[in-house]
Amino acid sequence: MAIMVILWVGMLLAIDFAAIVKFSTPSLSRPVAFDVGRVVFSAFNKVQLCLMLAVLASALFAGLASIDNSLIAMVFIVLMLQVFWLFPGLSHQVDVALSGMHTPRSYQHHLYGVFEVTKIISLFILGIRLLK
C-alpha cells in the first residue's frame, strides 16, 4: 500500500505542476487552458477514485494505526468534496468561459487548491508512515 500511496503523491505533484505551467504558456488562451484542465482533472479524478478504493480495500486488511486510518479518512473526505462538489462547479465555470463570458475567480478554485495541498500532505505522511 505504501508504494501505491507514494505513487499517488507523485501523480498529484505532476498533474498540479502541469496545471500551473499550462497557464504560463503565452500561446494558450485562457478558455482553452481551462478546457484542457477540465479534461485532465476529470480523467485524473477517475484515477484517484480507483486509487482511493484500492487504499480503502488494502486498509481493511492491514491493521493500521488509528493515525493512518485518520489520514486515509482525510484523503477520502477531501477527494469526495473535490470530485463531487467542487469539480462540477469549476467545470460549469469552464463552460461559461468557453461561451465567451467572463468568469470571475471563485472561492471554489482556491478551496480546490487548499484541498489539493491537504491531500498531498496527508498522502505523503501516510506513505512515509507505511514505509516504516
Rosetta constraint file for C-alpha pairs under 8 A:
AtomPair CA 1 CA 5 HARMONIC 6.24 0.50
AtomPair CA 1 CA 55 HARMONIC 6.61 0.50
AtomPair CA 1 CA 58 HARMONIC 6.61 0.50
AtomPair CA 1 CA 130 HARMONIC 7.46 0.50
AtomPair CA 2 CA 6 HARMONIC 6.14 0.50
AtomPair CA 2 CA 126 HARMONIC 7.75 0.50
AtomPair CA 2 CA 127 HARMONIC 5.01 0.50
AtomPair CA 2 CA 128 HARMONIC 7.55 0.50
AtomPair CA 2 CA 130 HARMONIC 5.21 0.50
AtomPair CA 2 CA 131 HARMONIC 5.88 0.50
AtomPair CA 3 CA 7 HARMONIC 5.99 0.50
AtomPair CA 3 CA 127 HARMONIC 7.39 0.50
AtomPair CA 4 CA 8 HARMONIC 6.15 0.50
AtomPair CA 4 CA 51 HARMONIC 7.63 0.50
AtomPair CA 4 CA 55 HARMONIC 7.79 0.50
AtomPair CA 5 CA 9 HARMONIC 6.39 0.50
AtomPair CA 5 CA 55 HARMONIC 7.65 0.50
AtomPair CA 5 CA 123 HARMONIC 6.21 0.50
AtomPair CA 5 CA 124 HARMONIC 7.54 0.50
AtomPair CA 5 CA 126 HARMONIC 7.41 0.50
AtomPair CA 5 CA 127 HARMONIC 5.48 0.50
AtomPair CA 6 CA 10 HARMONIC 6.34 0.50
AtomPair CA 6 CA 123 HARMONIC 7.21 0.50
AtomPair CA 6 CA 124 HARMONIC 6.60 0.50
AtomPair CA 6 CA 127 HARMONIC 5.47 0.50
AtomPair CA 7 CA 11 HARMONIC 6.23 0.50
AtomPair CA 8 CA 12 HARMONIC 6.16 0.50
AtomPair CA 8 CA 48 HARMONIC 7.77 0.50
AtomPair CA 8 CA 51 HARMONIC 7.54 0.50
AtomPair CA 8 CA 123 HARMONIC 7.76 0.50
AtomPair CA 9 CA 13 HARMONIC 6.22 0.50
AtomPair CA 9 CA 120 HARMONIC 5.86 0.50
AtomPair CA 9 CA 123 HARMONIC 6.33 0.50
AtomPair CA 9 CA 124 HARMONIC 6.38 0.50
AtomPair CA 10 CA 14 HARMONIC 6.17 0.50
AtomPair CA 11 CA 15 HARMONIC 6.09 0.50
AtomPair CA 12 CA 16 HARMONIC 5.96 0.50
AtomPair CA 12 CA 120 HARMONIC 7.03 0.50
AtomPair CA 13 CA 17 HARMONIC 5.92 0.50
AtomPair CA 13 CA 120 HARMONIC 7.81 0.50
AtomPair CA 14 CA 18 HARMONIC 6.12 0.50
AtomPair CA 15 CA 19 HARMONIC 6.18 0.50
AtomPair CA 16 CA 20 HARMONIC 6.37 0.50
AtomPair CA 17 CA 21 HARMONIC 6.23 0.50
AtomPair CA 18 CA 22 HARMONIC 5.95 0.50
AtomPair CA 19 CA 23 HARMONIC 6.89 0.50
AtomPair CA 19 CA 37 HARMONIC 6.68 0.50
AtomPair CA 20 CA 24 HARMONIC 7.13 0.50
AtomPair CA 21 CA 25 HARMONIC 6.78 0.50
AtomPair CA 22 CA 28 HARMONIC 7.71 0.50
AtomPair CA 22 CA 33 HARMONIC 6.59 0.50
AtomPair CA 23 CA 28 HARMONIC 7.56 0.50
AtomPair CA 23 CA 30 HARMONIC 7.16 0.50
AtomPair CA 23 CA 33 HARMONIC 6.60 0.50
AtomPair CA 28 CA 32 HARMONIC 6.61 0.50
AtomPair CA 28 CA 33 HARMONIC 6.29 0.50
AtomPair CA 29 CA 33 HARMONIC 6.12 0.50
AtomPair CA 30 CA 34 HARMONIC 6.10 0.50
AtomPair CA 31 CA 35 HARMONIC 6.18 0.50
AtomPair CA 31 CA 94 HARMONIC 6.99 0.50
AtomPair CA 31 CA 97 HARMONIC 5.71 0.50
AtomPair CA 31 CA 98 HARMONIC 5.58 0.50
AtomPair CA 32 CA 36 HARMONIC 6.09 0.50
AtomPair CA 32 CA 98 HARMONIC 7.69 0.50
AtomPair CA 33 CA 37 HARMONIC 6.03 0.50
AtomPair CA 34 CA 38 HARMONIC 6.11 0.50
AtomPair CA 34 CA 94 HARMONIC 5.92 0.50
AtomPair CA 35 CA 39 HARMONIC 6.36 0.50
AtomPair CA 35 CA 94 HARMONIC 6.26 0.50
AtomPair CA 35 CA 98 HARMONIC 7.83 0.50
AtomPair CA 36 CA 40 HARMONIC 6.16 0.50
AtomPair CA 37 CA 41 HARMONIC 5.90 0.50
AtomPair CA 38 CA 42 HARMONIC 5.84 0.50
AtomPair CA 38 CA 91 HARMONIC 6.33 0.50
AtomPair CA 38 CA 94 HARMONIC 7.55 0.50
AtomPair CA 39 CA 43 HARMONIC 6.26 0.50
AtomPair CA 40 CA 44 HARMONIC 6.06 0.50
AtomPair CA 41 CA 45 HARMONIC 5.78 0.50
AtomPair CA 42 CA 46 HARMONIC 6.70 0.50
AtomPair CA 43 CA 47 HARMONIC 6.63 0.50
AtomPair CA 44 CA 48 HARMONIC 6.07 0.50
AtomPair CA 45 CA 49 HARMONIC 6.13 0.50
AtomPair CA 45 CA 83 HARMONIC 6.47 0.50
AtomPair CA 46 CA 50 HARMONIC 6.39 0.50
AtomPair CA 47 CA 51 HARMONIC 6.24 0.50
AtomPair CA 48 CA 52 HARMONIC 5.95 0.50
AtomPair CA 48 CA 79 HARMONIC 7.94 0.50
AtomPair CA 49 CA 53 HARMONIC 6.21 0.50
AtomPair CA 49 CA 79 HARMONIC 7.83 0.50
AtomPair CA 50 CA 54 HARMONIC 6.25 0.50
AtomPair CA 51 CA 55 HARMONIC 6.12 0.50
AtomPair CA 52 CA 56 HARMONIC 6.07 0.50
AtomPair CA 52 CA 76 HARMONIC 6.92 0.50
AtomPair CA 53 CA 57 HARMONIC 6.05 0.50
AtomPair CA 54 CA 58 HARMONIC 6.06 0.50
AtomPair CA 55 CA 59 HARMONIC 5.97 0.50
AtomPair CA 55 CA 72 HARMONIC 7.86 0.50
AtomPair CA 56 CA 60 HARMONIC 6.38 0.50
AtomPair CA 56 CA 72 HARMONIC 7.62 0.50
AtomPair CA 57 CA 61 HARMONIC 7.23 0.50
AtomPair CA 58 CA 62 HARMONIC 6.14 0.50
AtomPair CA 59 CA 63 HARMONIC 6.87 0.50
AtomPair CA 59 CA 64 HARMONIC 6.70 0.50
AtomPair CA 59 CA 69 HARMONIC 7.64 0.50
AtomPair CA 64 CA 68 HARMONIC 6.01 0.50
AtomPair CA 64 CA 69 HARMONIC 6.45 0.50
AtomPair CA 65 CA 69 HARMONIC 6.47 0.50
AtomPair CA 66 CA 70 HARMONIC 6.04 0.50
AtomPair CA 67 CA 71 HARMONIC 6.21 0.50
AtomPair CA 68 CA 72 HARMONIC 6.26 0.50
AtomPair CA 68 CA 126 HARMONIC 6.12 0.50
AtomPair CA 68 CA 129 HARMONIC 7.63 0.50
AtomPair CA 69 CA 73 HARMONIC 6.11 0.50
AtomPair CA 70 CA 74 HARMONIC 6.12 0.50
AtomPair CA 71 CA 75 HARMONIC 6.27 0.50
AtomPair CA 71 CA 122 HARMONIC 5.73 0.50
AtomPair CA 71 CA 123 HARMONIC 7.25 0.50
AtomPair CA 71 CA 126 HARMONIC 6.43 0.50
AtomPair CA 72 CA 76 HARMONIC 6.09 0.50
AtomPair CA 72 CA 122 HARMONIC 7.79 0.50
AtomPair CA 72 CA 123 HARMONIC 7.77 0.50
AtomPair CA 72 CA 126 HARMONIC 7.69 0.50
AtomPair CA 73 CA 77 HARMONIC 6.11 0.50
AtomPair CA 74 CA 78 HARMONIC 6.13 0.50
AtomPair CA 74 CA 119 HARMONIC 7.56 0.50
AtomPair CA 74 CA 122 HARMONIC 7.24 0.50
AtomPair CA 75 CA 79 HARMONIC 5.94 0.50
AtomPair CA 75 CA 118 HARMONIC 7.92 0.50
AtomPair CA 75 CA 119 HARMONIC 5.42 0.50
AtomPair CA 75 CA 122 HARMONIC 6.62 0.50
AtomPair CA 75 CA 123 HARMONIC 7.14 0.50
AtomPair CA 76 CA 80 HARMONIC 6.11 0.50
AtomPair CA 77 CA 81 HARMONIC 6.20 0.50
AtomPair CA 78 CA 82 HARMONIC 6.13 0.50
AtomPair CA 78 CA 115 HARMONIC 6.05 0.50
AtomPair CA 78 CA 118 HARMONIC 7.83 0.50
AtomPair CA 78 CA 119 HARMONIC 6.70 0.50
AtomPair CA 79 CA 83 HARMONIC 5.99 0.50
AtomPair CA 79 CA 119 HARMONIC 7.66 0.50
AtomPair CA 80 CA 84 HARMONIC 5.73 0.50
AtomPair CA 80 CA 85 HARMONIC 7.51 0.50
AtomPair CA 81 CA 85 HARMONIC 5.12 0.50
AtomPair CA 81 CA 86 HARMONIC 6.33 0.50
AtomPair CA 82 CA 86 HARMONIC 4.86 0.50
AtomPair CA 82 CA 87 HARMONIC 5.70 0.50
AtomPair CA 82 CA 112 HARMONIC 6.41 0.50
AtomPair CA 82 CA 115 HARMONIC 7.43 0.50
AtomPair CA 83 CA 87 HARMONIC 5.30 0.50
AtomPair CA 83 CA 88 HARMONIC 7.41 0.50
AtomPair CA 84 CA 88 HARMONIC 6.64 0.50
AtomPair CA 85 CA 89 HARMONIC 6.94 0.50
AtomPair CA 86 CA 90 HARMONIC 6.21 0.50
AtomPair CA 86 CA 108 HARMONIC 6.08 0.50
AtomPair CA 86 CA 109 HARMONIC 7.92 0.50
AtomPair CA 86 CA 112 HARMONIC 6.71 0.50
AtomPair CA 87 CA 91 HARMONIC 5.91 0.50
AtomPair CA 88 CA 92 HARMONIC 6.23 0.50
AtomPair CA 89 CA 93 HARMONIC 6.44 0.50
AtomPair CA 89 CA 108 HARMONIC 7.53 0.50
AtomPair CA 90 CA 94 HARMONIC 6.47 0.50
AtomPair CA 90 CA 108 HARMONIC 7.01 0.50
AtomPair CA 90 CA 109 HARMONIC 7.00 0.50
AtomPair CA 91 CA 95 HARMONIC 6.50 0.50
AtomPair CA 92 CA 96 HARMONIC 6.37 0.50
AtomPair CA 93 CA 97 HARMONIC 6.17 0.50
AtomPair CA 93 CA 103 HARMONIC 6.55 0.50
AtomPair CA 94 CA 98 HARMONIC 6.04 0.50
AtomPair CA 95 CA 99 HARMONIC 6.25 0.50
AtomPair CA 96 CA 100 HARMONIC 6.82 0.50
AtomPair CA 96 CA 101 HARMONIC 5.76 0.50
AtomPair CA 96 CA 102 HARMONIC 7.39 0.50
AtomPair CA 96 CA 103 HARMONIC 6.84 0.50
AtomPair CA 97 CA 101 HARMONIC 5.28 0.50
AtomPair CA 97 CA 102 HARMONIC 5.96 0.50
AtomPair CA 97 CA 103 HARMONIC 6.04 0.50
AtomPair CA 105 CA 109 HARMONIC 7.08 0.50
AtomPair CA 106 CA 110 HARMONIC 7.18 0.50
AtomPair CA 107 CA 111 HARMONIC 5.96 0.50
AtomPair CA 108 CA 112 HARMONIC 5.94 0.50
AtomPair CA 109 CA 113 HARMONIC 6.44 0.50
AtomPair CA 110 CA 114 HARMONIC 6.33 0.50
AtomPair CA 111 CA 115 HARMONIC 6.08 0.50
AtomPair CA 112 CA 116 HARMONIC 6.05 0.50
AtomPair CA 113 CA 117 HARMONIC 6.29 0.50
AtomPair CA 114 CA 118 HARMONIC 6.18 0.50
AtomPair CA 115 CA 119 HARMONIC 6.03 0.50
AtomPair CA 116 CA 120 HARMONIC 6.20 0.50
AtomPair CA 117 CA 121 HARMONIC 6.13 0.50
AtomPair CA 118 CA 122 HARMONIC 6.03 0.50
AtomPair CA 119 CA 123 HARMONIC 6.01 0.50
AtomPair CA 120 CA 124 HARMONIC 5.95 0.50
AtomPair CA 121 CA 125 HARMONIC 6.14 0.50
AtomPair CA 122 CA 126 HARMONIC 6.08 0.50
AtomPair CA 123 CA 127 HARMONIC 5.91 0.50
AtomPair CA 124 CA 128 HARMONIC 6.24 0.50
AtomPair CA 125 CA 129 HARMONIC 6.10 0.50
AtomPair CA 126 CA 130 HARMONIC 6.05 0.50
AtomPair CA 127 CA 131 HARMONIC 6.27 0.50
AtomPair CA 128 CA 132 HARMONIC 6.76 0.50
